[in-house]
Amino acid sequence: MAIMKFNETRSASCRFITGLDGEGREKIMTRTIANFKIDSTLDDVYEVALAVASLYPYSVKTVNMAERCELME
């Protein structure tokens, strides 16, 4: 029997450098944007994440994307 995907979701997270702690290590803040369409291109997800990130006064360290789904027979 073939395995099928259901309830697919996609989200992107931006990690920001908000400063340095007392020992000189980066302080990180994460903000997540949820509910991207499954057929969104990687370029679209990245552009939207950076557009939202531009609303914050911090430097972006990374942009991560996560995809989740249920697998059933």
C-alpha positions as CSV (number, residue, x, y, z in Angstrom):
1,M,0.0,0.0,0.0
2,A,1.3,3.5,-0.8
3,I,2.0,6.0,1.9
4,M,0.2,9.3,1.6
5,K,0.9,12.8,3.1
6,F,-1.9,14.7,4.8
7,N,-2.2,17.9,6.7
8,E,1.0,19.4,5.3
9,T,2.2,22.7,6.9
10,R,5.2,24.9,6.3
11,S,6.8,27.6,8.5
12,A,9.9,29.7,8.5
13,S,11.8,31.0,11.4
14,C,14.2,34.0,11.5
15,R,17.0,34.0,14.1
16,F,18.2,37.4,15.1
17,I,21.3,38.6,16.9
18,T,20.0,40.9,19.5
19,G,23.4,41.7,21.2
20,L,26.1,40.1,23.2
21,D,25.9,38.7,26.7
22,G,28.4,39.4,29.5
23,E,30.7,36.7,28.2
24,G,30.7,38.0,24.6
25,R,28.3,35.3,23.2
26,E,25.6,36.2,20.8
27,K,22.1,36.7,22.3
28,I,19.5,35.2,19.9
29,M,15.8,35.9,19.4
30,T,13.6,33.7,17.1
31,R,10.4,34.7,15.3
32,T,8.3,32.2,13.4
33,I,6.0,32.8,10.4
34,A,3.5,30.0,9.9
35,N,1.0,28.7,7.4
36,F,2.9,29.1,4.1
37,K,1.2,27.4,1.2
38,I,2.8,24.0,0.4
39,D,3.4,25.0,-3.2
40,S,5.3,28.1,-2.2
41,T,8.8,28.2,-3.7
42,L,11.9,28.3,-1.5
43,D,12.6,31.8,-2.9
44,D,9.1,33.0,-1.9
45,V,9.5,31.7,1.7
46,Y,12.9,33.3,2.0
47,E,11.7,36.6,0.6
48,V,8.7,36.7,3.0
49,A,10.9,35.8,5.9
50,L,13.3,38.6,5.1
51,A,10.5,41.1,4.5
52,V,9.1,40.3,8.0
53,A,12.6,40.4,9.5
54,S,13.1,43.9,8.1
55,L,10.5,45.1,10.6
56,Y,12.9,44.3,13.4
57,P,15.9,46.4,14.4
58,Y,18.2,43.4,14.6
59,S,20.6,41.5,12.2
60,V,19.3,38.2,10.8
61,K,21.6,35.3,11.6
62,T,19.7,32.5,9.9
63,V,16.4,31.7,8.2
64,N,15.1,28.2,8.8
65,M,12.2,26.4,7.1
66,A,10.2,23.5,8.6
67,E,7.7,21.2,6.9
68,R,5.4,18.9,8.8
69,C,2.8,16.3,7.6
70,E,1.0,13.2,8.7
71,L,1.9,10.0,6.9
72,M,-0.8,7.3,6.5
73,E,-1.2,4.1,4.5
